[in-house]
Amino acid sequence: MTRKMKDSGIEWIGEIPEDWEVKKVKYMFRIVNGNGFPENLQGEKEGDYPFYKNSDINKLGQ
C-alpha cells in the first residue's frame, strides 16, 4: 500500500503521510513541574498509569 505524501515543512523530516499533522510537542502534552504524584505512587512500573521520574530514565538496566 502506497500512501500519499506531503512536505512536512521541516527540512530534516522531509515528507510525511498526507493525513498527518505537524505539531510542536509542547501542544501535545501538559507539563507539570514539581512533585505532582504521591510518594507511594512514584516509581510504579505497573498499573493504569506507570510513573517514571527523569532520574529513573537515566539508570542503567531499567
mmJSON file of the N, C-alpha and C atoms, coordinates in Angstrom:
{"data_MODEL":{"atom_site":{
"group_PDB":["ATOM","ATOM","ATOM","ATOM","ATOM","ATOM","ATOM","ATOM","ATOM","ATOM","ATOM","ATOM","ATOM","ATOM","ATOM","ATOM","ATOM","ATOM","ATOM","ATOM","ATOM","ATOM","ATOM","ATOM","ATOM","ATOM","ATOM","ATOM","ATOM","ATOM","ATOM","ATOM","ATOM","ATOM","ATOM","ATOM","ATOM","ATOM","ATOM","ATOM","ATOM","ATOM","ATOM","ATOM","ATOM","ATOM","ATOM","ATOM","ATOM","ATOM","ATOM","ATOM","ATOM","ATOM","ATOM","ATOM","ATOM","ATOM","ATOM","ATOM","ATOM","ATOM","ATOM","ATOM","ATOM","ATOM","ATOM","ATOM","ATOM","ATOM","ATOM","ATOM","ATOM","ATOM","ATOM","ATOM","ATOM","ATOM","ATOM","ATOM","ATOM","ATOM","ATOM","ATOM","ATOM","ATOM","ATOM","ATOM","ATOM","ATOM","ATOM","ATOM","ATOM","ATOM","ATOM","ATOM","ATOM","ATOM","ATOM","ATOM","ATOM","ATOM","ATOM","ATOM","ATOM","ATOM","ATOM","ATOM","ATOM","ATOM","ATOM","ATOM","ATOM","ATOM","ATOM","ATOM","ATOM","ATOM","ATOM","ATOM","ATOM","ATOM","ATOM","ATOM","ATOM","ATOM","ATOM","ATOM","ATOM","ATOM","ATOM","ATOM","ATOM","ATOM","ATOM","ATOM","ATOM","ATOM","ATOM","ATOM","ATOM","ATOM","ATOM","ATOM","ATOM","ATOM","ATOM","ATOM","ATOM","ATOM","ATOM","ATOM","ATOM","ATOM","ATOM","ATOM","ATOM","ATOM","ATOM","ATOM","ATOM","ATOM","ATOM","ATOM","ATOM","ATOM","ATOM","ATOM","ATOM","ATOM","ATOM","ATOM","ATOM","ATOM","ATOM","ATOM","ATOM","ATOM","ATOM","ATOM","ATOM","ATOM","ATOM","ATOM","ATOM","ATOM"],
"id":[1,2,3,4,5,6,7,8,9,10,11,12,13,14,15,16,17,18,19,20,21,22,23,24,25,26,27,28,29,30,31,32,33,34,35,36,37,38,39,40,41,42,43,44,45,46,47,48,49,50,51,52,53,54,55,56,57,58,59,60,61,62,63,64,65,66,67,68,69,70,71,72,73,74,75,76,77,78,79,80,81,82,83,84,85,86,87,88,89,90,91,92,93,94,95,96,97,98,99,100,101,102,103,104,105,106,107,108,109,110,111,112,113,114,115,116,117,118,119,120,121,122,123,124,125,126,127,128,129,130,131,132,133,134,135,136,137,138,139,140,141,142,143,144,145,146,147,148,149,150,151,152,153,154,155,156,157,158,159,160,161,162,163,164,165,166,167,168,169,170,171,172,173,174,175,176,177,178,179,180,181,182,183,184,185,186],
"type_symbol":["N","C","C","N","C","C","N","C","C","N","C","C","N","C","C","N","C","C","N","C","C","N","C","C","N","C","C","N","C","C","N","C","C","N","C","C","N","C","C","N","C","C","N","C","C","N","C","C","N","C","C","N","C","C","N","C","C","N","C","C","N","C","C","N","C","C","N","C","C","N","C","C","N","C","C","N","C","C","N","C","C","N","C","C","N","C","C","N","C","C","N","C","C","N","C","C","N","C","C","N","C","C","N","C","C","N","C","C","N","C","C","N","C","C","N","C","C","N","C","C","N","C","C","N","C","C","N","C","C","N","C","C","N","C","C","N","C","C","N","C","C","N","C","C","N","C","C","N","C","C","N","C","C","N","C","C","N","C","C","N","C","C","N","C","C","N","C","C","N","C","C","N","C","C","N","C","C","N","C","C","N","C","C","N","C","C"],
"label_atom_id":["N","CA","C","N","CA","C","N","CA","C","N","CA","C","N","CA","C","N","CA","C","N","CA","C","N","CA","C","N","CA","C","N","CA","C","N","CA","C","N","CA","C","N","CA","C","N","CA","C","N","CA","C","N","CA","C","N","CA","C","N","CA","C","N","CA","C","N","CA","C","N","CA","C","N","CA","C","N","CA","C","N","CA","C","N","CA","C","N","CA","C","N","CA","C","N","CA","C","N","CA","C","N","CA","C","N","CA","C","N","CA","C","N","CA","C","N","CA","C","N","CA","C","N","CA","C","N","CA","C","N","CA","C","N","CA","C","N","CA","C","N","CA","C","N","CA","C","N","CA","C","N","CA","C","N","CA","C","N","CA","C","N","CA","C","N","CA","C","N","CA","C","N","CA","C","N","CA","C","N","CA","C","N","CA","C","N","CA","C","N","CA","C","N","CA","C","N","CA","C","N","CA","C","N","CA","C","N","CA","C","N","CA","C","N","CA","C"],
"label_alt_id":[null,null,null,null,null,null,null,null,null,null,null,null,null,null,null,null,null,null,null,null,null,null,null,null,null,null,null,null,null,null,null,null,null,null,null,null,null,null,null,null,null,null,null,null,null,null,null,null,null,null,null,null,null,null,null,null,null,null,null,null,null,null,null,null,null,null,null,null,null,null,null,null,null,null,null,null,null,null,null,null,null,null,null,null,null,null,null,null,null,null,null,null,null,null,null,null,null,null,null,null,null,null,null,null,null,null,null,null,null,null,null,null,null,null,null,null,null,null,null,null,null,null,null,null,null,null,null,null,null,null,null,null,null,null,null,null,null,null,null,null,null,null,null,null,null,null,null,null,null,null,null,null,null,null,null,null,null,null,null,null,null,null,null,null,null,null,null,null,null,null,null,null,null,null,null,null,null,null,null,null,null,null,null,null,null,null],
"label_comp_id":["MET","MET","MET","THR","THR","THR","ARG","ARG","ARG","LYS","LYS","LYS","MET","MET","MET","LYS","LYS","LYS","ASP","ASP","ASP","SER","SER","SER","GLY","GLY","GLY","ILE","ILE","ILE","GLU","GLU","GLU","TRP","TRP","TRP","ILE","ILE","ILE","GLY","GLY","GLY","GLU","GLU","GLU","ILE","ILE","ILE","PRO","PRO","PRO","GLU","GLU","GLU","ASP","ASP","ASP","TRP","TRP","TRP","GLU","GLU","GLU","VAL","VAL","VAL","LYS","LYS","LYS","LYS","LYS","LYS","VAL","VAL","VAL","LYS","LYS","LYS","TYR","TYR","TYR","MET","MET","MET","PHE","PHE","PHE","ARG","ARG","ARG","ILE","ILE","ILE","VAL","VAL","VAL","ASN","ASN","ASN","GLY","GLY","GLY","ASN","ASN","ASN","GLY","GLY","GLY","PHE","PHE","PHE","PRO","PRO","PRO","GLU","GLU","GLU","ASN","ASN","ASN","LEU","LEU","LEU","GLN","GLN","GLN","GLY","GLY","GLY","GLU","GLU","GLU","LYS","LYS","LYS","GLU","GLU","GLU","GLY","GLY","GLY","ASP","ASP","ASP","TYR","TYR","TYR","PRO","PRO","PRO","PHE","PHE","PHE","TYR","TYR","TYR","LYS","LYS","LYS","ASN","ASN","ASN","SER","SER","SER","ASP","ASP","ASP","ILE","ILE","ILE","ASN","ASN","ASN","LYS","LYS","LYS","LEU","LEU","LEU","GLY","GLY","GLY","GLN","GLN","GLN"],
"label_asym_id":["A","A","A","A","A","A","A","A","A","A","A","A","A","A","A","A","A","A","A","A","A","A","A","A","A","A","A","A","A","A","A","A","A","A","A","A","A","A","A","A","A","A","A","A","A","A","A","A","A","A","A","A","A","A","A","A","A","A","A","A","A","A","A","A","A","A","A","A","A","A","A","A","A","A","A","A","A","A","A","A","A","A","A","A","A","A","A","A","A","A","A","A","A","A","A","A","A","A","A","A","A","A","A","A","A","A","A","A","A","A","A","A","A","A","A","A","A","A","A","A","A","A","A","A","A","A","A","A","A","A","A","A","A","A","A","A","A","A","A","A","A","A","A","A","A","A","A","A","A","A","A","A","A","A","A","A","A","A","A","A","A","A","A","A","A","A","A","A","A","A","A","A","A","A","A","A","A","A","A","A","A","A","A","A","A","A"],
"label_entity_id":["1","1","1","1","1","1","1","1","1","1","1","1","1","1","1","1","1","1","1","1","1","1","1","1","1","1","1","1","1","1","1","1","1","1","1","1","1","1","1","1","1","1","1","1","1","1","1","1","1","1","1","1","1","1","1","1","1","1","1","1","1","1","1","1","1","1","1","1","1","1","1","1","1","1","1","1","1","1","1","1","1","1","1","1","1","1","1","1","1","1","1","1","1","1","1","1","1","1","1","1","1","1","1","1","1","1","1","1","1","1","1","1","1","1","1","1","1","1","1","1","1","1","1","1","1","1","1","1","1","1","1","1","1","1","1","1","1","1","1","1","1","1","1","1","1","1","1","1","1","1","1","1","1","1","1","1","1","1","1","1","1","1","1","1","1","1","1","1","1","1","1","1","1","1","1","1","1","1","1","1","1","1","1","1","1","1"],
"label_seq_id":[1,1,1,2,2,2,3,3,3,4,4,4,5,5,5,6,6,6,7,7,7,8,8,8,9,9,9,10,10,10,11,11,11,12,12,12,13,13,13,14,14,14,15,15,15,16,16,16,17,17,17,18,18,18,19,19,19,20,20,20,21,21,21,22,22,22,23,23,23,24,24,24,25,25,25,26,26,26,27,27,27,28,28,28,29,29,29,30,30,30,31,31,31,32,32,32,33,33,33,34,34,34,35,35,35,36,36,36,37,37,37,38,38,38,39,39,39,40,40,40,41,41,41,42,42,42,43,43,43,44,44,44,45,45,45,46,46,46,47,47,47,48,48,48,49,49,49,50,50,50,51,51,51,52,52,52,53,53,53,54,54,54,55,55,55,56,56,56,57,57,57,58,58,58,59,59,59,60,60,60,61,61,61,62,62,62],
"pdbx_PDB_ins_code":[null,null,null,null,null,null,null,null,null,null,null,null,null,null,null,null,null,null,null,null,null,null,null,null,null,null,null,null,null,null,null,null,null,null,null,null,null,null,null,null,null,null,null,null,null,null,null,null,null,null,null,null,null,null,null,null,null,null,null,null,null,null,null,null,null,null,null,null,null,null,null,null,null,null,null,null,null,null,null,null,null,null,null,null,null,null,null,null,null,null,null,null,null,null,null,null,null,null,null,null,null,null,null,null,null,null,null,null,null,null,null,null,null,null,null,null,null,null,null,null,null,null,null,null,null,null,null,null,null,null,null,null,null,null,null,null,null,null,null,null,null,null,null,null,null,null,null,null,null,null,null,null,null,null,null,null,null,null,null,null,null,null,null,null,null,null,null,null,null,null,null,null,null,null,null,null,null,null,null,null,null,null,null,null,null,null],
"Cartn_x":[0.842,0.0,0.887,0.657,1.404,0.541,1.08,0.34,0.724,-0.236,0.059,0.865,1.907,2.808,2.711,3.117,3.189,4.457,4.879,6.049,5.687,6.535,6.274,6.507,7.272,7.634,8.855,9.397,10.588,11.644,12.713,13.714,14.225,14.597,15.222,14.23,12.926,11.918,11.558,11.437,11.079,9.581,9.219,7.81,7.192,5.888,5.112,3.808,3.119,1.83,0.87,0.087,-0.788,-1.769,-2.211,-3.199,-2.58,-1.247,-0.575,-0.532,-0.44,-0.263,1.115,1.677,2.933,2.579,2.939,2.665,3.906,4.054,5.113,4.713,5.696,5.436,4.746,5.088,4.503,2.985,2.435,0.99,0.314,1.099,0.547,0.459,1.17,1.221,1.075,0.68,0.665,1.864,2.741,3.938,3.672,3.915,3.684,5.013,5.335,6.569,6.325,7.372,7.289,6.896,6.536,6.185,4.67,4.133,2.695,2.066,2.88,2.356,2.699,1.794,2.1,3.339,4.114,5.344,5.108,3.989,3.751,3.5,3.193,2.98,4.219,5.181,6.37,7.191,7.613,8.425,7.606,6.269,5.412,5.578,5.886,6.077,4.881,3.899,2.709,1.475,0.32,-0.933,-1.4,-2.468,-3.061,-2.146,-1.388,-0.544,0.858,1.712,3.087,3.721,4.536,5.143,6.649,7.344,8.804,9.269,10.26,10.879,12.044,12.451,13.599,14.801,15.018,16.18,16.079,14.857,14.681,15.123,14.906,15.219,16.722,17.502,18.947,19.635,18.906,19.519,19.743,20.93,21.228,20.421,19.98,19.284,17.832,17.258,15.835,15.068],
"Cartn_y":[-1.185,0.0,1.249,2.118,3.362,4.503,5.249,6.38,7.658,8.572,9.881,10.658,11.323,12.059,13.547,14.335,15.786,16.275,17.482,18.077,18.463,18.102,18.409,19.878,20.561,21.939,22.033,20.88,20.816,20.045,20.74,20.198,18.813,18.624,17.361,16.209,16.517,15.452,15.031,15.995,15.677,15.454,14.41,14.14,13.276,13.519,12.744,12.327,11.315,10.944,12.132,12.204,13.343,13.611,12.572,12.769,13.069,13.182,13.52,15.032,15.466,16.874,17.063,18.239,18.578,19.512,19.101,19.913,19.957,21.031,21.095,20.202,19.529,18.622,19.362,20.61,21.348,21.489,21.302,21.37,20.009,18.948,17.604,17.069,17.707,17.236,18.407,18.098,19.102,18.822,19.782,19.609,20.177,19.363,19.767,19.755,20.835,20.918,20.471,20.036,19.708,18.272,17.979,16.639,16.492,16.13,16.069,14.738,13.71,12.387,12.047,11.386,10.979,10.083,10.207,9.417,7.931,7.39,5.943,5.494,6.403,6.043,6.272,7.001,7.294,6.03,5.839,4.684,3.45,3.553,2.413,2.088,0.845,0.439,-0.333,-0.587,-1.341,-0.483,-0.997,-0.295,0.499,1.239,2.023,3.133,3.736,4.868,4.692,3.942,3.806,5.191,5.358,6.661,6.52,7.278,7.293,8.718,8.878,10.182,10.306,11.528,11.734,10.955,10.928,10.209,8.703,8.138,6.719,6.381,7.291,7.061,6.926,7.604,7.61,6.414,5.579,4.443,3.297,2.717,1.606,0.37,-0.385,-1.64,-1.498,-0.326,-0.161,0.366],
"Cartn_z":[0.0,0.0,0.0,-0.927,-1.027,-0.52,0.417,0.983,0.261,0.128,-0.435,0.591,0.115,0.992,0.724,1.738,1.585,2.277,1.936,2.566,4.0,4.953,6.358,6.682,5.834,6.123,7.023,7.404,8.247,7.46,7.126,6.198,6.594,7.873,8.27,8.377,8.399,8.428,7.003,6.115,4.732,4.573,3.857,3.596,4.682,4.9,5.859,5.187,5.707,5.124,5.108,4.055,3.81,4.961,5.668,6.728,8.095,8.191,9.449,9.627,10.889,11.22,11.84,11.668,12.323,13.471,14.702,15.888,16.756,17.5,18.495,19.664,20.234,21.35,22.496,22.722,23.843,23.72,22.54,22.364,22.503,22.684,22.759,24.187,25.115,26.489,27.44,28.637,29.693,30.587,30.716,31.525,32.906,33.917,35.296,36.032,36.657,37.434,38.863,39.5,40.912,41.154,42.371,42.807,42.764,41.606,41.434,41.788,42.071,42.393,43.838,44.537,45.902,45.944,46.998,47.16,46.935,47.426,47.316,45.877,44.962,43.556,42.694,43.192,42.398,42.187,40.966,40.616,40.286,40.278,39.939,38.462,38.148,36.753,36.216,37.039,36.648,36.908,36.513,36.772,35.577,35.767,34.682,34.192,35.11,34.754,35.333,34.64,35.136,35.266,36.266,36.537,36.605,35.809,35.821,36.037,36.878,37.088,36.102,35.833,34.943,35.419,36.715,37.24,37.003,36.908,36.621,35.199,34.282,32.875,32.673,33.487,33.336,33.982,34.713,35.391,34.409,34.416,33.529,33.916,32.927,33.161,33.537,33.438,33.786,32.599],
"occupancy":[1.0,1.0,1.0,1.0,1.0,1.0,1.0,1.0,1.0,1.0,1.0,1.0,1.0,1.0,1.0,1.0,1.0,1.0,1.0,1.0,1.0,1.0,1.0,1.0,1.0,1.0,1.0,1.0,1.0,1.0,1.0,1.0,1.0,1.0,1.0,1.0,1.0,1.0,1.0,1.0,1.0,1.0,1.0,1.0,1.0,1.0,1.0,1.0,1.0,1.0,1.0,1.0,1.0,1.0,1.0,1.0,1.0,1.0,1.0,1.0,1.0,1.0,1.0,1.0,1.0,1.0,1.0,1.0,1.0,1.0,1.0,1.0,1.0,1.0,1.0,1.0,1.0,1.0,1.0,1.0,1.0,1.0,1.0,1.0,1.0,1.0,1.0,1.0,1.0,1.0,1.0,1.0,1.0,1.0,1.0,1.0,1.0,1.0,1.0,1.0,1.0,1.0,1.0,1.0,1.0,1.0,1.0,1.0,1.0,1.0,1.0,1.0,1.0,1.0,1.0,1.0,1.0,1.0,1.0,1.0,1.0,1.0,1.0,1.0,1.0,1.0,1.0,1.0,1.0,1.0,1.0,1.0,1.0,1.0,1.0,1.0,1.0,1.0,1.0,1.0,1.0,1.0,1.0,1.0,1.0,1.0,1.0,1.0,1.0,1.0,1.0,1.0,1.0,1.0,1.0,1.0,1.0,1.0,1.0,1.0,1.0,1.0,1.0,1.0,1.0,1.0,1.0,1.0,1.0,1.0,1.0,1.0,1.0,1.0,1.0,1.0,1.0,1.0,1.0,1.0,1.0,1.0,1.0,1.0,1.0,1.0],
"B_iso_or_equiv":[0.0,0.0,0.0,0.0,0.0,0.0,0.0,0.0,0.0,0.0,0.0,0.0,0.0,0.0,0.0,0.0,0.0,0.0,0.0,0.0,0.0,0.0,0.0,0.0,0.0,0.0,0.0,0.0,0.0,0.0,0.0,0.0,0.0,0.0,0.0,0.0,0.0,0.0,0.0,0.0,0.0,0.0,0.0,0.0,0.0,0.0,0.0,0.0,0.0,0.0,0.0,0.0,0.0,0.0,0.0,0.0,0.0,0.0,0.0,0.0,0.0,0.0,0.0,0.0,0.0,0.0,0.0,0.0,0.0,0.0,0.0,0.0,0.0,0.0,0.0,0.0,0.0,0.0,0.0,0.0,0.0,0.0,0.0,0.0,0.0,0.0,0.0,0.0,0.0,0.0,0.0,0.0,0.0,0.0,0.0,0.0,0.0,0.0,0.0,0.0,0.0,0.0,0.0,0.0,0.0,0.0,0.0,0.0,0.0,0.0,0.0,0.0,0.0,0.0,0.0,0.0,0.0,0.0,0.0,0.0,0.0,0.0,0.0,0.0,0.0,0.0,0.0,0.0,0.0,0.0,0.0,0.0,0.0,0.0,0.0,0.0,0.0,0.0,0.0,0.0,0.0,0.0,0.0,0.0,0.0,0.0,0.0,0.0,0.0,0.0,0.0,0.0,0.0,0.0,0.0,0.0,0.0,0.0,0.0,0.0,0.0,0.0,0.0,0.0,0.0,0.0,0.0,0.0,0.0,0.0,0.0,0.0,0.0,0.0,0.0,0.0,0.0,0.0,0.0,0.0,0.0,0.0,0.0,0.0,0.0,0.0],
"pdbx_formal_charge":[null,null,null,null,null,null,null,null,null,null,null,null,null,null,null,null,null,null,null,null,null,null,null,null,null,null,null,null,null,null,null,null,null,null,null,null,null,null,null,null,null,null,null,null,null,null,null,null,null,null,null,null,null,null,null,null,null,null,null,null,null,null,null,null,null,null,null,null,null,null,null,null,null,null,null,null,null,null,null,null,null,null,null,null,null,null,null,null,null,null,null,null,null,null,null,null,null,null,null,null,null,null,null,null,null,null,null,null,null,null,null,null,null,null,null,null,null,null,null,null,null,null,null,null,null,null,null,null,null,null,null,null,null,null,null,null,null,null,null,null,null,null,null,null,null,null,null,null,null,null,null,null,null,null,null,null,null,null,null,null,null,null,null,null,null,null,null,null,null,null,null,null,null,null,null,null,null,null,null,null,null,null,null,null,null,null],
"auth_seq_id":[1,1,1,2,2,2,3,3,3,4,4,4,5,5,5,6,6,6,7,7,7,8,8,8,9,9,9,10,10,10,11,11,11,12,12,12,13,13,13,14,14,14,15,15,15,16,16,16,17,17,17,18,18,18,19,19,19,20,20,20,21,21,21,22,22,22,23,23,23,24,24,24,25,25,25,26,26,26,27,27,27,28,28,28,29,29,29,30,30,30,31,31,31,32,32,32,33,33,33,34,34,34,35,35,35,36,36,36,37,37,37,38,38,38,39,39,39,40,40,40,41,41,41,42,42,42,43,43,43,44,44,44,45,45,45,46,46,46,47,47,47,48,48,48,49,49,49,50,50,50,51,51,51,52,52,52,53,53,53,54,54,54,55,55,55,56,56,56,57,57,57,58,58,58,59,59,59,60,60,60,61,61,61,62,62,62],
"auth_comp_id":["MET","MET","MET","THR","THR","THR","ARG","ARG","ARG","LYS","LYS","LYS","MET","MET","MET","LYS","LYS","LYS","ASP","ASP","ASP","SER","SER","SER","GLY","GLY","GLY","ILE","ILE","ILE","GLU","GLU","GLU","TRP","TRP","TRP","ILE","ILE","ILE","GLY","GLY","GLY","GLU","GLU","GLU","ILE","ILE","ILE","PRO","PRO","PRO","GLU","GLU","GLU","ASP","ASP","ASP","TRP","TRP","TRP","GLU","GLU","GLU","VAL","VAL","VAL","LYS","LYS","LYS","LYS","LYS","LYS","VAL","VAL","VAL","LYS","LYS","LYS","TYR","TYR","TYR","MET","MET","MET","PHE","PHE","PHE","ARG","ARG","ARG","ILE","ILE","ILE","VAL","VAL","VAL","ASN","ASN","ASN","GLY","GLY","GLY","ASN","ASN","ASN","GLY","GLY","GLY","PHE","PHE","PHE","PRO","PRO","PRO","GLU","GLU","GLU","ASN","ASN","ASN","LEU","LEU","LEU","GLN","GLN","GLN","GLY","GLY","GLY","GLU","GLU","GLU","LYS","LYS","LYS","GLU","GLU","GLU","GLY","GLY","GLY","ASP","ASP","ASP","TYR","TYR","TYR","PRO","PRO","PRO","PHE","PHE","PHE","TYR","TYR","TYR","LYS","LYS","LYS","ASN","ASN","ASN","SER","SER","SER","ASP","ASP","ASP","ILE","ILE","ILE","ASN","ASN","ASN","LYS","LYS","LYS","LEU","LEU","LEU","GLY","GLY","GLY","GLN","GLN","GLN"],
"auth_asym_id":["A","A","A","A","A","A","A","A","A","A","A","A","A","A","A","A","A","A","A","A","A","A","A","A","A","A","A","A","A","A","A","A","A","A","A","A","A","A","A","A","A","A","A","A","A","A","A","A","A","A","A","A","A","A","A","A","A","A","A","A","A","A","A","A","A","A","A","A","A","A","A","A","A","A","A","A","A","A","A","A","A","A","A","A","A","A","A","A","A","A","A","A","A","A","A","A","A","A","A","A","A","A","A","A","A","A","A","A","A","A","A","A","A","A","A","A","A","A","A","A","A","A","A","A","A","A","A","A","A","A","A","A","A","A","A","A","A","A","A","A","A","A","A","A","A","A","A","A","A","A","A","A","A","A","A","A","A","A","A","A","A","A","A","A","A","A","A","A","A","A","A","A","A","A","A","A","A","A","A","A","A","A","A","A","A","A"],
"auth_atom_id":["N","CA","C","N","CA","C","N","CA","C","N","CA","C","N","CA","C","N","CA","C","N","CA","C","N","CA","C","N","CA","C","N","CA","C","N","CA","C","N","CA","C","N","CA","C","N","CA","C","N","CA","C","N","CA","C","N","CA","C","N","CA","C","N","CA","C","N","CA","C","N","CA","C","N","CA","C","N","CA","C","N","CA","C","N","CA","C","N","CA","C","N","CA","C","N","CA","C","N","CA","C","N","CA","C","N","CA","C","N","CA","C","N","CA","C","N","CA","C","N","CA","C","N","CA","C","N","CA","C","N","CA","C","N","CA","C","N","CA","C","N","CA","C","N","CA","C","N","CA","C","N","CA","C","N","CA","C","N","CA","C","N","CA","C","N","CA","C","N","CA","C","N","CA","C","N","CA","C","N","CA","C","N","CA","C","N","CA","C","N","CA","C","N","CA","C","N","CA","C","N","CA","C","N","CA","C","N","CA","C","N","CA","C","N","CA","C"],
"pdbx_PDB_model_num":[1,1,1,1,1,1,1,1,1,1,1,1,1,1,1,1,1,1,1,1,1,1,1,1,1,1,1,1,1,1,1,1,1,1,1,1,1,1,1,1,1,1,1,1,1,1,1,1,1,1,1,1,1,1,1,1,1,1,1,1,1,1,1,1,1,1,1,1,1,1,1,1,1,1,1,1,1,1,1,1,1,1,1,1,1,1,1,1,1,1,1,1,1,1,1,1,1,1,1,1,1,1,1,1,1,1,1,1,1,1,1,1,1,1,1,1,1,1,1,1,1,1,1,1,1,1,1,1,1,1,1,1,1,1,1,1,1,1,1,1,1,1,1,1,1,1,1,1,1,1,1,1,1,1,1,1,1,1,1,1,1,1,1,1,1,1,1,1,1,1,1,1,1,1,1,1,1,1,1,1,1,1,1,1,1,1]
}}}
